[in-house]
Amino acid sequence: MKYYFYHDLSLSEIAENLDISRQGVHDHLQRAENQLQQYEKKLGLLASYRGLQEQADFLRSRLQDDRPLTEADRQELLQAVEKITGCL
């Protein structure tokens, strides 16, 4: 997977480097991708990451706002921080 995704090598190039068939590279990539998808279904890391990003974007936009913070604003920001720390 490293050769394919990080080094952007073709299946043929990987096969040549590893001295296996192009079909063998394809099969290994398919199995690895399926395994990663199963891990994601069980762990939900992508969904968790997206939730963290959403909360961080919310906090960033609120903190860049020039208006003074009200007590309600402070509570809302604290709740966002709690959501983030709850995901860690």
Backbone torsions as a table, in degrees:
resi	resn	phi	psi	omega
1	MET	NA	-36.0	-179.3
2	LYS	-60.7	-45.9	179.7
3	TYR	-62.4	-40.0	-175.1
4	TYR	-74.0	-48.3	-173.6
5	PHE	-90.4	-40.7	-176.9
6	TYR	-86.6	-37.7	-177.4
7	HIS	-99.9	-4.0	175.6
8	ASP	55.9	39.7	176.6
9	LEU	-86.8	150.5	176.8
10	SER	-76.9	166.0	177.5
11	LEU	-59.4	-39.3	179.3
12	SER	-64.7	-41.8	179.7
13	GLU	-65.5	-41.5	178.5
14	ILE	-64.5	-44.2	179.7
15	ALA	-58.8	-42.7	179.7
16	GLU	-65.2	-43.7	-179.4
17	ASN	-64.6	-36.2	-176.4
18	LEU	-96.9	-2.2	-180.0
19	ASP	57.5	46.4	174.3
20	ILE	-132.8	173.9	-178.4
21	SER	-77.1	158.4	176.1
22	ARG	-60.6	-40.7	178.6
23	GLN	-62.7	-37.5	177.6
24	GLY	-62.1	-42.2	177.0
25	VAL	-62.1	-46.3	179.9
26	HIS	-58.5	-46.5	-179.4
27	ASP	-61.8	-43.0	179.2
28	HIS	-64.6	-40.7	178.0
29	LEU	-63.9	-42.2	179.0
30	GLN	-61.9	-45.6	179.8
31	ARG	-63.8	-41.5	179.7
32	ALA	-64.9	-42.6	178.8
33	GLU	-63.4	-44.1	178.1
34	ASN	-60.9	-41.0	179.3
35	GLN	-64.1	-42.6	178.3
36	LEU	-63.3	-38.4	177.8
37	GLN	-65.5	-37.7	176.8
38	GLN	-65.2	-42.3	176.8
39	TYR	-59.9	-43.4	-178.9
40	GLU	-63.5	-40.3	177.7
41	LYS	-60.1	-39.9	-178.2
42	LYS	-77.7	-39.6	-172.5
43	LEU	-95.5	-30.0	179.8
44	GLY	64.6	33.8	-177.1
45	LEU	-66.0	-38.6	-179.7
46	LEU	-65.9	-43.9	178.5
47	ALA	-62.7	-40.7	178.6
48	SER	-64.1	-43.8	179.0
49	TYR	-61.7	-44.4	179.7
50	ARG	-63.5	-37.2	176.5
51	GLY	-64.0	-41.7	177.2
52	LEU	-63.9	-43.0	178.6
53	GLN	-61.1	-41.9	179.8
54	GLU	-61.4	-45.7	179.3
55	GLN	-66.5	-40.0	178.5
56	ALA	-64.3	-40.9	177.5
57	ASP	-63.4	-41.5	177.8
58	PHE	-60.6	-49.0	-179.9
59	LEU	-60.9	-43.5	179.8
60	ARG	-59.9	-46.2	-178.0
61	SER	-66.3	-38.8	179.4
62	ARG	-67.8	-38.8	-178.0
63	LEU	-75.5	-22.3	177.8
64	GLN	-84.5	-12.0	178.3
65	ASP	-67.8	134.8	-176.7
66	ASP	-79.8	-13.3	-177.8
67	ARG	-67.5	146.7	175.1
68	PRO	-64.7	147.8	-179.9
69	LEU	-81.4	132.4	173.6
70	THR	-90.4	173.3	177.1
71	GLU	-62.9	-37.3	177.5
72	ALA	-63.8	-39.8	177.1
73	ASP	-62.0	-44.4	179.9
74	ARG	-60.4	-42.8	179.0
75	GLN	-64.3	-41.3	179.5
76	GLU	-63.5	-41.5	178.0
77	LEU	-66.9	-40.2	177.4
78	LEU	-62.6	-39.7	177.6
79	GLN	-63.2	-39.6	178.1
80	ALA	-64.3	-41.6	178.0
81	VAL	-63.8	-40.9	179.1
82	GLU	-62.9	-39.0	177.2
83	LYS	-62.3	-41.0	-179.7
84	ILE	-66.9	-48.8	-178.0
85	THR	-67.8	-26.3	175.7
86	GLY	-69.8	-22.9	179.7
87	CYS	-85.7	-13.8	-175.6
88	LEU	-84.2	NA	NA
